């Protein structure tokens, strides 16, 4: 769902085509305790940093794990939200908190489940 999507930028009202490109363990590239998910948004690189502690917290709360594909869905859901809400101010990197990560996880899963049952 959120590997390849289009969102409407709140300020310009223009469609922004976003495509997932890569998932990288950030400790190797920038010494951060996060997973970086790379998208191209109208050809421009955008990184969404998801904190590693979110994986631990999600496992503690649900007994389930965040897979790589679910991490992409979380990051894509956040990017779409950021663009449509006006939070996407042209930055190259967005860093989510644990709670933001889990909120976007729940929202992405709910949207995926709704599309399957529709």
C-alpha positions, 0 to 999 in steps of 0.5 A: 500500500505505501511502497508506491503511492501518491499524496496531495501536498497540503500547501501546493495542492500538487500530487506527490508520487512517492516510491520506496527505495531502501531500508537501512540499519542507521547504526551502520550509516549514521550511528543512530539507533534507528531504521532508515527508510528511503523514499523518492518523493517526486524524485527527491530523496526523503528518509523516515527514521524509525527508532529501534526501541519501537520494535521492542515496545511493539513486541512487549505490547503485542507479542508480534514483531515489526517486519521489514515490510511493515517498517516500510508501510509505517514509514510510507504511512507517515510520509503520506500523512506528513505531506497531506497535513503540511508537516512535509516541509521539504525536509530530507529526513524525518525522525519519529518517536516510539509513540509516533511509530506505533501510531502510524503502525496501527493506522497503516495496519488498519488501512491495509485490513480495510482494503483487504476486506473491501 
